[in-house]
């Protein structure tokens, strides 16, 4: 791997660690579509997991390249409803951190799971991400507009991941993608330590 690529990945990791603005810790966010669109983009733990879903789907190939990024937002919307209803889920912060760790590791290792198992893994993590968005629904928000916003933003992040994952068609690109997966997994470890510290 070239020094330039390593430097870029290190800079990305440093930026992420310097600004751990977890989306579900925000307060005072105004309601509506714009808030829904911004919510997944301002939480690095959500953002890297969403991108990893798209990359992993691209690595797995058809039909996973499209089904995983479709499954996640749909199931996430159901998790959002659970969050809006204030139905608690066990250790949501930890599971969200684990999602970044697990999905990043899957990308780094080019993990080839059966399609149904990969979809189930993605669906479980989607419930917790959606729940976090739902719990954070601002009191002034239009729930439908907010929900549409965070589902659309999530889909766009998946699409970004798919575009990155297409690099795996070339040997050098495949190594870059695996390195990015390792960075995402490392960020997941950071988020996990942060979450465990918060719950201690």
Phi and psi in degrees as a GROMACS rama.xvg file:
@    title "Ramachandran Plot"
@    xaxis  label "Phi"
@    yaxis  label "Psi"
@TYPE xy
-71.9937  151.186  UNK-2
-57.3041  -33.2161  UNK-3
-63.8685  -43.0705  UNK-4
-65.1108  -44.172  UNK-5
-60.1246  -42.4187  UNK-6
-62.2172  -42.5338  UNK-7
-63.5248  -43.0619  UNK-8
-65.4918  -40.0275  UNK-9
-64.1946  -40.0832  UNK-10
-64.6713  -40.3116  UNK-11
-62.0496  -44.5915  UNK-12
-62.9068  -42.5247  UNK-13
-63.3057  -40.5999  UNK-14
-62.7464  -43.9962  UNK-15
-64.0957  -41.7368  UNK-16
-72.8331  -27.1099  UNK-17
-76.5589  -21.3038  UNK-18
-132.123  71.3187  UNK-19
-79.8284  62.278  UNK-20
-82.273  84.6931  UNK-21
-68.6211  129.199  UNK-22
-59.7475  -38.2825  UNK-23
-83.1567  9.09699  UNK-24
-105.751  -0.401252  UNK-25
-72.0277  154.392  UNK-26
-135.023  158.67  UNK-27
71.9267  18.6828  UNK-28
-78.1047  129.136  UNK-29
-71.4213  151.153  UNK-30
-77.6887  173.925  UNK-31
102.531  -169.989  UNK-32
-60.3015  -44.8364  UNK-33
-62.2199  -42.7162  UNK-34
-62.4188  -41.1466  UNK-35
-63.3487  -40.0242  UNK-36
-65.7  -39.5324  UNK-37
-79.138  -25.7955  UNK-38
-56.4366  -50.9599  UNK-39
-68.9995  -23.8032  UNK-40
-80.5439  -22.2484  UNK-41
-97.2432  -4.38558  UNK-42
-108.756  109.963  UNK-43
-62.7538  -32.5415  UNK-44
-65.1938  -39.9687  UNK-45
-68.5428  -46.4444  UNK-46
-59.303  -49.3753  UNK-47
-67.925  -33.8418  UNK-48
-67.0636  -40.2825  UNK-49
-63.8225  -43.5253  UNK-50
-64.2754  -39.4742  UNK-51
-62.9744  -35.5208  UNK-52
-59.7828  -45.7894  UNK-53
-64.4053  -41.8688  UNK-54
-64.0237  -45.9548  UNK-55
-62.9264  -41.2492  UNK-56
-59.3315  -41.3098  UNK-57
-65.1776  -38.4684  UNK-58
-65.0614  -39.11  UNK-59
-73.28  -25.2505  UNK-60
81.4066  -173.372  UNK-61
-67.0039  141.97  UNK-62
-88.9719  -2.38804  UNK-63
-60.3314  -32.0799  UNK-64
-57.8844  -28.0132  UNK-65
-107.598  -34.7816  UNK-66
-71.6639  -41.0254  UNK-67
-61.0861  -47.7051  UNK-68
-68.8561  -14.9326  UNK-69
-87.9943  -40.568  UNK-70
-59.9748  -44.7511  UNK-71
-58.7558  -54.052  UNK-72
-63.3578  -36.0967  UNK-73
-65.0823  -47.6196  UNK-74
-69.7571  -35.1553  UNK-75
-60.5859  -37.7683  UNK-76
-61.4906  -39.324  UNK-77
-64.5085  -41.528  UNK-78
-62.1978  -34.5491  UNK-79
-62.52  -39.834  UNK-80
-62.8182  -42.1398  UNK-81
-60.2444  -41.0355  UNK-82
-67.1072  -41.844  UNK-83
-60.5292  -37.342  UNK-84
-77.3261  -1.28908  UNK-85
62.4932  30.8739  UNK-86
-83.1874  118.882  UNK-87
-73.4484  148.518  UNK-88
-117.569  149.844  UNK-89
-70.7704  135.172  UNK-90
35.4717  59.7271  UNK-91
-61.6413  -38.9952  UNK-92
-61.4523  -40.5997  UNK-93
-68.5041  -41.677  UNK-94
-65.8662  -38.9715  UNK-95
-64.0314  -41.785  UNK-96
-63.1016  -41.9734  UNK-97
-63.0152  -31.0544  UNK-98
-63.5412  -43.0975  UNK-99
-64.8233  -41.3163  UNK-100
-63.4161  -49.682  UNK-101
-68.2911  -44.6847  UNK-102
-68.803  -39.1669  UNK-103
-62.9558  -41.6393  UNK-104
-65.2714  -38.4356  UNK-105
-61.104  -40.327  UNK-106
-68.0299  -45.4308  UNK-107
-62.1655  -36.7506  UNK-108
-93.0427  -1.42367  UNK-109
51.4492  48.7301  UNK-110
-65.6933  123.743  UNK-111
-105.53  92.1327  UNK-112
-95.7162  155.815  UNK-113
-55.5367  145.932  UNK-114
-53.8976  -43.9527  UNK-115
-64.6948  -36.8083  UNK-116
-69.2908  -42.9739  UNK-117
-60.6872  -42.2843  UNK-118
-63.8754  -39.3886  UNK-119
-65.766  -41.4002  UNK-120
-61.041  -47.366  UNK-121
-61.5219  -41.2189  UNK-122
-64.1493  -41.6769  UNK-123
-61.4387  -47.4119  UNK-124
-64.8943  -34.1815  UNK-125
-62.1859  -38.7177  UNK-126
-57.6657  -44.8498  UNK-127
-71.2448  -38.8383  UNK-128
-64.2316  -43.3529  UNK-129
-63.874  -40.2101  UNK-130
-59.2044  -43.0669  UNK-131
-61.7361  -41.572  UNK-132
-64.4456  -42.3068  UNK-133
-65.3291  -42.2757  UNK-134
-61.9793  -34.3641  UNK-135
-84.8133  3.24545  UNK-136
-53.6056  117.989  UNK-137
-61.0283  145.76  UNK-138
-60.1791  -28.7813  UNK-139
-90.1243  -0.183466  UNK-140
-76.812  150.653  UNK-141
-81.8934  112.877  UNK-142
-57.0812  -39.5099  UNK-143
-66.5548  -47.4647  UNK-144
-63.1885  -41.6341  UNK-145
-62.3841  -44.9307  UNK-146
-62.6248  -44.101  UNK-147
-60.2414  -41.0112  UNK-148
-61.09  -48.3286  UNK-149
-75.2619  -25.0858  UNK-150
-70.7677  -42.5874  UNK-151
-64.2913  -44.5495  UNK-152
-61.4088  -40.2128  UNK-153
-62.9205  -43.6215  UNK-154
-60.2046  -38.7729  UNK-155
-67.0953  -37.2553  UNK-156
-66.5322  -39.0727  UNK-157
-60.5069  -42.3859  UNK-158
-61.8099  -40.5232  UNK-159
-59.0112  -42.3321  UNK-160
-63.2286  -40.6448  UNK-161
-61.252  -44.0997  UNK-162
-61.0631  -43.7483  UNK-163
-63.4279  -41.9393  UNK-164
-63.2018  -24.611  UNK-165
-62.7123  -22.4735  UNK-166
-59.667  -20.4745  UNK-167
-66.1248  -8.90129  UNK-168
-68.2283  -18.144  UNK-169
-116.839  140.576  UNK-170
-53.5722  -46.1288  UNK-171
-64.8251  -40.7163  UNK-172
-63.3537  -37.7673  UNK-173
-61.9983  -38.5646  UNK-174
-68.62  -37.8844  UNK-175
-63.0313  -43.8884  UNK-176
-63.7444  -41.8396  UNK-177
-63.5109  -38.4059  UNK-178
-64.3921  -39.4761  UNK-179
-64.2844  -38.8363  UNK-180
-59.7273  -39.8232  UNK-181
-64.9357  -38.2394  UNK-182
-63.4293  -43.707  UNK-183
-62.5321  -42.2654  UNK-184
-62.5348  -40.019  UNK-185
-64.3684  -39.9277  UNK-186
-63.7952  -38.6578  UNK-187
-59.5821  -39.4683  UNK-188
-61.7488  -42.2713  UNK-189
-62.1619  -47.0195  UNK-190
-61.6632  -37.9223  UNK-191
-64.292  -44.8533  UNK-192
-62.8348  -41.8875  UNK-193
-60.6954  -43.9655  UNK-194
-68.1836  -41.6449  UNK-195
-63.8527  -38.0851  UNK-196
-64.9034  -36.6708  UNK-197
-70.723  -30.1944  UNK-198
-91.2963  -9.07081  UNK-199
